[in-house]
Amino acid sequence: MSREALQAEYAHELFRALRENRTVPPLRDRASLSIDDAYAISLGILARREAEGEAVIGKKIGVTSKAVQDMLGVDRPDFGFLTDRMWISGDAPYTIADNLIAPRAEAEIAFILNRDLIGPGVTDDDVLAATEAVCACFEIVDSRIEDWNIQIVDTVADNASCGVFVLGEARVDPRTLDLPSLKCEVFKNGRLISEGYGSAVQGSPLTAVAWLANTLGAYGVPLKAGDIILSGSLVPLEPAAPGDIFETRIEKLGNAKVSFA
């Protein structure tokens, strides 16, 4: 089977798993896949989502912490795509059984761009200049790979294990903030479960977004004005179950909430 045929086969398999809320065996156990193969599979899934009417509204950055990179055996982040159907409201409980498999919540800082960023050569200052606002965010990661048994090619192929996301209401000009020093607290069912700082993400969320712009720029793909960029988790991932209520409070950015049924 050609590489292109293999990529298409796995893209179809993961897309069906996404639509049917089920898992598949790890891809790495069934074929020798490169990172480029995995991104091609991810793009194949995205094309199928777009064909069903979903629109790309941004991107997410994953594997930003040293601990997760060591676990997956890589030395750099990965990325996935956000669509309009992935942006959910935090005002009402989100039903896991209808939409997710084994969700985990992670608190992040989201960027909303007001101009294009095209790499290579994008710096932290360029990201700052291109950002209209930042806000508190929950990304709900999920895996279509059995038992979260992932290595880097599995998660990249699976759209960087993205599920859905929630944005907080406050919008803040990042030029008024020292993003690496911002403290983040996460509460689960009213109990503080984790704390972190903006520096947990590549030293600065700005650096993570610059990495994304430069990585995509190598393929001629820009970050676009209006894009929402999820810059990476500030804290450890926390499993979510029906009845759970999560809140993150990020210094100077306010809060974001999500609950599950």
LUMBA-375549 format. One record per residue (C-alpha): residue in one letter; x, y, z. Coordinates in steps of 0.1 Angstrom, whole numbers, plus 5000, padded with zeros to 4 digits. Example, Ala and Ser with C-alpha at 12.3 -4.5 7.8 and 13.67 -1.06 7.14 Angstrom:
! residues 2
A512349555078;S513749895071;
//
This chain:
! residues 261
M500050005000;S501350354991;R501950615019;E499150815005;A496750525006;L497850435042;Q497350795053;A493850805037;E492850475053;Y493850595088;A492250935083;H488950755074;E489250525104;L489950805129;F487151025114;R484650745118;A485850695154;L485351065160;R481851055147;E480950735165;N482650825199;R484750515199;T488450425200;V490850245177;P494050065184;P497250275184;L498350355149;R502050305157;D501449935164;R500049875130;A502450065107;S505650255106;L504550615106;S506550935105;I505451275120;D504751385084;D502551085079;A500651175111;Y500051535101;A498851415067;I496351185085;S495251485107;L494751695076;G492651405060;I490451405091;L490051785088;A489151765052;R486351525061;R485051755088;E485052055065;A483151845039;E480451805065;G480252175071;E482652245099;A484852565095;V488352605108;I488452885134;G491952835149;K494552595161;K495752435193;I499252365205;G499952055225;V502851875241;T504252205254;S505652075288;K508951905292;A507351625312;V504851535284;Q507551565257;D509751325277;M506751085280;L506151095242;G509851095233;V509851425215;D511651755219;R508951985204;P505252065207;D502551945182;F499452115169;G495952045158;F492952235143;L489952395159;T486552405142;D483452595150;R481752275163;M484552235189;W483852575206;I481252505233;S479552715259;G480352685295;D476852795305;A475252445304;P476552095311;Y478151925282;T477051565277;I480051335276;A478251025264;D477051205233;N480251375224;L483451245241;I485150925251;A487650975279;P487951355283;R490551545304;A490351915312;E493352145309;A493552515317;E495252735291;I495653095278;A493953145245;F495053405219;I492753585196;L494653725166;N493854045147;R496454015120;D498053725101;L501353565113;I503453405086;G506653225095;P509453155094;G511053425115;V508153505138;T509253625173;D507453665206;D507154035199;D505553955165;V502953745183;L502254015208;A501754275180;A499354035162;T497253955192;E493954145198;A493353975232;V494053685254;C491653505277;A491253215301;C490352885285;F489652515291;E490552275265;I488851935269;V491251695253;D490051345242;S491651055225;R490250825198;I493250595206;E492450305230;D493050385267;W494950705259;N497850465249;I499550735227;Q502950815214;I503651115193;V502450985159;D499150865175;T498251205191;V499351405160;A497251195137;D494351235161;N494251615157;A496651655187;S494051475209;C491651775208;G488051745219;V486352075226;F487152405242;V485552685263;L486653045264;G486253275294;E484353595289;A487053845297;R489253975269;V492554135279;D495254315259;P498354105263;R500554415261;T499354495296;L500454165310;D503553965319;L502253635305;P504853395319;S504253515355;L500453485354;K499253235380;C496652975371;E494452785396;V492152495387;F489152385408;K487252065404;N483852045421;G484952335442;R488252195454;L491652345443;I493352065424;S496352225406;E498252545401;G500652665374;Y502052965357;G502253095321;S505952995321;A504852635320;V504252675283;Q507652675265;G508752945290;S506053175277;P502753125258;L504053385233;T506953145225;A504552865219;V502453065194;A505653185177;W506652815173;L503352735157;A503553025133;N507052925122;T506252555120;L503152625098;G505052885079;A507452625066;Y504452475048;G503252815036;V500352815060;P499653135080;L497953195113;K495153415102;A493553725117;G490553615137;D492153275146;I491753145181;I495052985193;L495152765224;S498652795236;G499152485258;S498252355292;L499452545323;V498652255347;P498351875346;L495451715328;E492451615349;P489951345340;A486351455336;A483251265343;P479451335343;G478651565372;D482051725373;I482352105374;F485652275365;E486752635370;T490052795362;R491053135375;I493953295358;E495553605373;K494353915355;L492453715329;G489453615350;N487953265349;A486553005326;K484052725336;V482952395321;S480652135335;F479651785323;A476651565323;
//
